[in-house]
Amino acid sequence: MKKYVGSMIGVDQGNDEVFSDFASGGDMWTGQGARERRKRVAFSEPFRKVPSVQVSLSLWDMDQGANVRADIAADNVTEDGFDLVFRTWSDTRVARVRMSWMAIGEVASEDDWELL
């Protein structure tokens, strides 16, 4: 559990296309075996400390001829951003994926001050 000091909690959110491989014949659509795509996301402003990030699929366009397999995650989370990660494996064919995300964490206040 993360506990935040004070009341300056920030929430940033977005919805990003991670890839679209159908038209280009990319490996998520044509490949076999383990495959992964990452997309770096920058927060609209930095958090004071590393925030909690939740991700979800907001669009997935999958071939109906194989099992649907997906693993999604937020990785490399820092105060400034994180990586959206989509993984699949075996014979799953993925045409495109869009992911939504929400980051919650402590943010700086204009009332903050630092001793030098």
C-alpha positions in Angstrom: 0.0 0.0 0.0 1.2 3.5 -0.8 0.5 6.2 1.7 0.6 9.8 0.6 1.6 12.8 2.8 -0.7 15.8 2.6 -3.5 16.3 0.2 -1.7 16.9 -3.1 -2.7 13.8 -5.0 -2.6 14.0 -8.8 -4.4 11.8 -11.3 -3.2 11.6 -14.9 -4.8 9.4 -17.5 -4.8 8.6 -21.2 -5.7 6.3 -24.0 -3.0 5.3 -26.4 -2.7 3.2 -29.5 0.1 0.7 -28.8 0.2 -0.7 -32.3 -1.7 -1.4 -35.5 -0.2 -4.3 -37.4 -3.0 -5.5 -39.7 -2.5 -3.1 -42.7 1.3 -3.3 -42.5 1.6 -7.0 -42.0 3.5 -6.6 -38.7 4.6 -9.4 -36.5 1.7 -9.2 -34.1 -0.6 -10.0 -37.0 1.6 -12.4 -39.0 4.0 -13.8 -36.4 4.0 -16.8 -34.2 5.4 -17.4 -30.7 6.2 -14.9 -28.0 5.8 -11.2 -29.1 5.9 -8.0 -27.2 5.2 -4.3 -28.0 6.0 -1.3 -25.7 5.0 2.3 -25.9 6.6 5.0 -23.7 4.0 7.3 -22.1 5.1 10.7 -20.6 2.9 12.1 -17.8 1.5 15.6 -18.3 3.7 16.8 -15.4 6.1 14.8 -13.1 4.9 13.2 -9.9 6.8 13.9 -6.7 7.3 10.2 -6.2 6.7 7.1 -8.4 2.9 6.9 -8.8 0.7 3.8 -9.0 -0.3 3.1 -12.6 -3.2 0.9 -13.7 -3.6 -0.2 -17.4 -6.5 -1.8 -19.3 -7.4 -2.7 -22.8 -9.7 -0.1 -24.4 -9.6 -1.7 -27.9 -8.3 -5.1 -29.1 -8.8 -6.3 -32.6 -8.1 -10.0 -32.7 -8.4 -12.8 -35.3 -11.2 -15.2 -34.4 -9.3 -18.2 -35.8 -7.0 -18.7 -32.8 -7.2 -18.4 -29.1 -7.1 -14.9 -27.7 -4.0 -14.5 -25.5 -2.9 -11.2 -23.9 -0.8 -10.0 -21.1 -0.8 -6.3 -20.4 1.3 -4.2 -17.9 2.8 -0.9 -16.9 6.6 -1.3 -16.7 9.5 1.0 -15.9 7.3 3.4 -14.0 9.1 6.6 -12.9 8.0 10.1 -11.8 7.9 11.2 -15.4 6.3 8.3 -17.2 6.1 4.6 -17.9 5.9 1.9 -20.6 2.6 0.4 -21.8 3.4 -3.3 -22.5 1.3 -5.7 -24.5 2.4 -9.4 -24.9 1.0 -12.3 -26.7 2.2 -15.8 -27.7 1.6 -19.0 -29.7 -0.7 -18.6 -32.7 -2.7 -15.6 -31.5 -3.1 -12.9 -34.2 -3.5 -9.3 -33.1 -4.5 -6.6 -35.6 -4.3 -3.6 -33.2 -4.4 -2.6 -29.6 -5.3 0.5 -27.7 -4.7 0.8 -24.0 -6.1 3.1 -21.3 -4.1 4.1 -18.3 -4.4 6.0 -15.0 -1.6 7.2 -12.7 -2.3 8.3 -9.1 0.4 9.7 -6.9 1.7 12.6 -4.9 2.4 15.8 -6.8 4.2 19.0 -5.8 2.3 22.0 -4.5 3.0 25.7 -5.1 3.1 25.9 -1.3 6.1 23.5 -1.1 9.5 25.0 -0.2 13.0 23.7 0.1 15.8 24.6 2.4 19.1 25.0 0.6 
